């Protein structure tokens, strides 16, 4: 059980809940990863990505690595959104040059082969990592747990891998709505339990990644992105009514406003495409916002990077704001660029 009093004193948690403090808290999506040489060394020692993610000692170390360099206000659990389908019984491998590869779940037969029985045993190394981290967090640093949203996880499960347009999953949703609805309901239930367990073991905030929500038209966005996340949040809040939950429907654009109102997320992560002026006038009055520096600009560096950081800080300074990227750090990002941005944020005052 998490220490609510201790969590509530942390800058990130206070900010997610709406406080506008003198300093803006920050962390970066994929802050633990391939741009860090110490990560690459441990990744090689582990042998495979899944061996790294399912090893509590290694995953704890990887999660802590960026904090030693950059003084972030939060650490995000090192894991992957696809541990859920893996725990449900779907075959999963991470192949060099290809990324995740799964045995497709695209009909009744393959769906019925999946089960939540044994799911938590499979995920026990993840829970142990969170327990380890909750004891090792530096003072004032919050621990964020996460999961993929049902729509995004389903795109990998149905397609068997990532895709640019999620066409096979969209077609299944149109052509076999009954089976696809059963898959989404399975993901709602398993993801709800998974996130609740993360808080049980020490996560102080949660983020739900819906990386492919932008591929859906408005009506399907409501059905497959908004309503499932709404149900997950309702399930979590029956157990943990006060845990902050960040939603990240990447590519939602103008649909973001309705997403916030229906899901009742505590905060929302904004992608690179969103205008900070629009976010300031339309989204910040509804909840805390997180984002939205371009990861490619972080990799590029220079005066353009500095100007962009100050632009975001200045535009969003009057409301709840957690500085972050519009998506995750890319592998070719120089560590000195991350240090530069970190130093600017740590020294910036509203």
Secondary structure, DSSP 8 states (H G I E B T S, - for coil): ---HHHHHTSHHHHHHTT---SS--B--TT-SSTTSHHHHHHHHHHSSHHHHHT-HHHHHHHHHHHHHHH--SEEE----TTHHHHHHT--EEEETTTEEEE----SHHHHHT--STTHHHHTHHHHHHHHHHHHH--TT-EEEEEEE-HHHHHHHHHHSS--SS-HHHHHHHHH-HHHHHHHHHHHHHHHHHHHHHHHHTT--EEEEEETTGGGS-HHHHIIIIIHHHHHHHHHHHHH-TT-EEEEEETT-GGGHHHHHHHH--SEEE--TTS-HHHIIIIITTTSEEE--B-HHHHHH-HHHHHHHHHHHHHHTTTS-EEB-BSS---TT--HHHHHHHHHHHHH---
